[in-house]
Amino acid sequence: MSNTLIIDTSFGSTVGIVGHEPIVETDSRTHVERLQVNIAKVVEDAGLKPSDIKRVVVGVGPAPFTGLRAGLVAAKAIAFANNAEILGCDSLLPQSLMMRSGAFEEARKNGVICKDLLLNIPNSVDSCDSNIRHYVLSLNDARRRQVYMSLYDNEGNALIDMDIDYPQNVVARVNEYLASKTNENYCVDVLGHGAKKYVEDWRNIANIGVIAEVSALDLGVQGLQIFEQCAENCVDKDERVKAVEPLYLRRPDVSVPNPLKHVLGSGEANKAKEK
């Protein structure tokens, strides 16, 4: 569909109109402040007015709370104001499509991906090699030395459901799962934000393939198309994504405070007691 606005704040922020170059902000400390400005710019650069937007596709995570909430609120407001369709897309599935569609290898050969983000490239990364079954471990940095993760097969089916865990635990889970499920020749490609920070852990995955600090939205115009396609595929598969609700996976830091102690002479304590 034309006139589709993509907004994702799962890692930094990416905004763009499908078919045009997106604006990518990698600094998560400033992307919230720049989000509205960047949305206005990509709409204007595409020769559109806000009222021309017919669909909004927004990343629903998994991701940390604050940044993700900013993107969701902006997307819902724009969709409501323009009576546009809104779709959610999780931030992990697009990496699977990026690899199995050949978009990753095409972008690598064309120099779209910076070399310092390519942490491990085997002699052959041909996803069409029928003798090797490819799996994708898709990541997003969850901070606190953890990652959001999911393991996908070469058809985009989740073999290990979306979760948050420590890298060394993820490696053990992936190795255990594949050792018990397949005797075929296979390799595991590790893609997404968090690949570089924990690269030494990922090297312990059996039959490791590509390791790259690259998400689908890092591919520019092609990445926006992949993101929209994944959103369309998610509609009937995941009720949480269909509802365009955030995927946090981690309990919030905020909690209900303990009751005030009843200290003699404490005005606040006396008020609490009276209630």
Number of C-alpha atoms within 10 A of each C-alpha: 9 11 19 23 27 29 28 29 29 30 26 18 26 26 28 28 28 24 18 16 18 27 18 20 19 13 11 15 10 13 22 20 11 11 24 14 11 20 23 15 17 20 21 13 15 15 9 15 12 16 13 14 20 17 23 23 30 32 32 28 28 28 27 22 18 12 21 25 21 20 27 23 12 16 26 19 12 20 22 13 11 16 13 17 15 22 25 31 32 25 30 29 29 25 30 32 22 25 24 20 16 14 18 27 18 15 17 14 10 9 10 14 19 12 10 9 14 17 15 16 13 10 8 9 17 14 17 13 10 9 9 13 16 24 27 29 27 27 29 27 22 23 12 7 12 18 24 29 29 23 27 25 17 17 12 18 14 17 16 16 11 20 16 22 15 17 23 15 13 24 19 14 15 18 16 13 14 17 12 8 8 10 8 11 11 17 19 24 26 31 28 27 23 24 26 20 13 17 17 12 17 24 17 13 21 17 12 18 23 22 24 25 23 25 23 26 26 19 22 20 17 20 24 29 22 23 29 24 15 24 24 16 13 19 17 10 10 13 11 16 22 18 13 21 16 22 20 19 16 14 8 9 6 6 7 5 6 6 9 13 12 14 10 8 8 12 11 13 15 15 11 13 12 7 5
